Amino acid sequence: MRLTPFAPLALLLAACGGMPTAAPNATPAQKAPTIAAPGHSEAGATADCAAWASAIVGPYKYENNVWGIDKARGFTPEQCLLRRTKDGQNEIGWTWSWPGQDPTVFAYPQIMFGWKPWSGGKPSDPRFPLKISAMKRLSMDYEVETQATGSYNLAPEIWLTSSGSWSEQPNPKLITTEIMFWMDYQQSAVPAGQIVDQPMLGGVRYDLFRADNIGNRGDGRGWTLYSFRSPTRQLKGQIPIDELLRYMVGKGLVSTDDYVASVEFGNEVVGGSGTTWVRKFAVNVAP
């Protein structure tokens, strides 16, 4: 189902940083209608619906990633970061409305940790990019509340790079591998590629998909995409990234010389509408 939400086009969209607008001479009847996202209706919630809006919470960056906005035809989608206070806790989430369907994914509202090769900047943690051979512990604790219709998934992921260097400028040419963890999805949804194994990891038996030469790093070359698909819907829990990577090293799928550049968490939106509130999110790393 997924090709990639991080093709070079994403860099162009990030640079533009805005929603598409109607042509200057368009009449009101010609302007694409805005389709409101459902999260606005919750009492006490506030929304920031600007494309690429962001919020920093400690080492985590919440981002209204609308990389596929150019795919909208005949409508203006709405996607927003949300804030609320529930049970005495401040929460951030996101809401979306993308009518229709695009199998290559419209958007990826998300949380970022580390150094993202597609956007550059200073790492949120000085240990990143983290060399796999030096990794002692790397896991992700999460809990979300999601109500959605249409086609979407909850797909945390990591990006592996060939170098431990980082730069203020984007450098996707360093990418070797993308690894996704499908924790919530429609039963009919299938990751890109073919099943190559069914490992039992962290007490869960995953279907492991592999697709080669995905996307374009900006030099005409793609990368390898692995997708661990959970057999059940998991809206909370812990993803043992270190254990998954050690398994992959043992199978010769990734190298101990690779680096984990970023750990990310979000919904891939293929079409429809929904709201996700992040009740808990933490990346645990050692050293």
Beta strands, then each sheet from edge to edge (+ up, - down):
strand 1: 46-48
strand 2: 54-57
strand 3: 60-63
strand 4: 78-86
strand 5: 89-98
strand 6: 110-114
strand 7: 130-131
strand 8: 137-154
strand 9: 157-161
strand 10: 175-182
strand 11: 184-185
strand 12: 194-197
strand 13: 200-201
strand 14: 204-205
strand 15: 207-214
strand 16: 223-229
strand 17: 236-239
strand 18: 259-286
sheet 1: 1+ 4- 5+ 18- 6+ 3- 2+
sheet 2: 1+ 4- 5+ 18- 7+
sheet 3: 1+ 4- 5+ 18- 8+ 11-
sheet 4: 1+ 4- 5+ 18- 9+ 10- 16- 15+ 12-
sheet 5: 1+ 4- 5+ 18- 8+ 17-
sheet 6: 13+ 14-
end
